Amino acid sequence: MARGTASVILAALLELSCAKSVPPVPAVTVDGLDKDVKSAILKSRAEALAQPKSAQASGNLGMVLEAHTLYQPAALAYQRAVALDPKDFAWRYYLALCLEKNGQLDEALKSVTDGLTIRPDYAPAVLERASLLLKLGRFSESDATLEPFLAKSTSADNSGSPLALYLLGRVKFAQQDFAAADDLYRRATVAWPAYGSAWFGLGETSKRLGRTGESEKDYQLAQTHKDQYPPAGDPLYTQMMKLATGIENRLIEAKQLLNKREFDQSSQIYKDVLKQYPDNLDCLVNLLYIAQYPNQATPKEVEDLYQRARAQSPQLAEVYMYHGTALAAQNKYDAAVSELEKAIQLKPNNAETHAWLADVRERQHRPADAIEQYRIALQQQPDFRVARMELAKNLLYAGRSREAIPVLLPALQVEDQNTPIAMMFLVQAYVNLGDRATALKYLEQAHQYVLRNGPSNLLPQIESNLRSLGSG
């Protein structure tokens, strides 16, 4: 009887001891937050309080807080989840991400390292550990983490994970091994051609290795692909971000979808936000922009968006610019020109508006006016490649080939999908001028470029032209 009582007391003491080691559910200040965000946080916190022994409930609170960039209380919630279930990898991984955001790099490193003992094959966690080691100046350890990871992930074409290649490139650069960093950055751009940070890194190594001309091109590509990254392939992070709510997060998501040209999904989010916030200018203006694309808005809906946006901000040039593009999509060219000219009056130095006005003038079969507007757009923004290509095309069609050549030559300084088109335009310009030798030179360059980088659908035309110009 006494032994049984002692066992019960011992168990109670052990439970009390464990309870003391588990951090409390964190308090969260929700004043000033969007009401949807506030509601999501209060609900998840109430669930964590109602289920004091549930690691999942505390972890879910951490995920909601992290999704809304409240990293300090999120870290406390994840620490509680880790204490309640030390064998769950996800809580340690999420905790590491929040600790890094809070500037606690050593603690973040310990958390992700502990997590990798549970799930050593989770690639985003391996890269997170390597990144933290780099930030802490522990270059050789970061190198030792990434080298075997890359060896496993590298494919037959030597491309590998663009994120890992770029990160190891940063490590080699920090170690001043510029040749190795250069190779890694280059492989990262091959694996993901729109990787702006990798192009910038390549520009830095090119400069240090004495390749000044290449360095300038690399920096231009870095600017062209600014804020573009390869997909992280991080399902845990994606799962956490799905909990983001509130108007700001929804607008960010809509803008990201818009940038990817996923107009149906982007438009739906903007429309949903307008149901709750009918005067939100960001939604109104972006829906006006989307309206130029097929099946996105009826003429009646366009006018409703325009009137509401103009009422909110009558001096905002974008309201008139995107109303103009929507009208142009309805073939109402005179009305579109009127709106675009209003936008220019409000914001004379906006290259985008001049380019749209040029586009409408093209549709009106007024090439001289189109050429004038494209020239203005390029004066205001010399790296506006679409305007540069359109200007060259219009000059060629107008029989002004000699003027097209100096417009096209700067386009060759950057390599992207427009580069082979610029080469082909130059071929046409020199053929028109009777300079077949120079035309052949650019045609051969275009041929080599497309063989190396694509697109393959240009090859038949190029090879046919090569035969007609007496080569190949």
Number of C-alpha atoms within 10 A of each C-alpha: 5 6 8 9 10 11 11 11 12 12 12 12 12 12 11 11 11 12 15 10 11 16 16 16 21 20 10 15 12 13 8 7 12 13 14 12 22 17 15 18 22 16 13 20 24 15 17 25 15 11 13 16 16 17 23 19 22 31 29 24 29 35 31 25 27 27 22 21 14 18 21 18 20 28 28 23 31 31 26 27 30 24 18 22 16 16 15 17 20 19 29 28 26 26 30 30 22 27 22 18 17 14 10 13 19 15 14 25 23 15 23 25 20 18 25 19 11 16 16 13 11 16 18 18 22 21 20 20 24 25 24 21 21 20 14 13 14 14 22 14 14 24 22 12 18 22 13 10 18 18 11 11 14 15 11 7 9 13 19 22 22 27 21 25 26 26 25 28 29 25 27 21 21 14 15 13 14 21 16 18 27 25 15 27 32 24 23 28 20 18 19 20 20 21 25 24 22 33 28 23 24 30 27 22 28 23 17 15 13 10 13 15 12 17 22 18 20 26 22 20 24 22 16 20 18 15 11 15 16 15 9 14 10 12 11 13 18 12 12 18 16 11 18 22 20 18 21 14 16 17 18 12 17 22 21 13 17 19 11 10 13 13 21 13 14 25 23 14 19 24 16 14 19 17 10 10 13 13 16 17 19 14 25 25 24 20 27 31 21 23 26 20 15 11 10 17 18 13 13 9 14 22 16 14 24 22 15 18 24 19 12 15 12 14 14 15 22 26 28 27 28 27 28 32 29 26 23 21 17 16 14 14 19 15 15 26 21 14 22 26 20 20 24 20 11 16 15 14 15 17 23 19 27 27 26 24 30 28 23 25 22 17 14 14 11 13 19 14 17 26 24 16 23 29 23 19 26 21 13 16 16 14 17 18 18 13 26 23 21 19 27 27 20 19 22 20 12 13 13 16 22 15 14 24 20 12 19 23 12 14 21 15 16 19 17 16 12 14 20 26 17 24 24 21 23 28 25 20 27 20 17 16 14 11 13 16 13 15 24 21 14 20 25 21 15 24 22 14 16 19 13 10 13 16 12 10 9 16 16 11 11 18 17 12 18 17 10 11 15 9 12 10
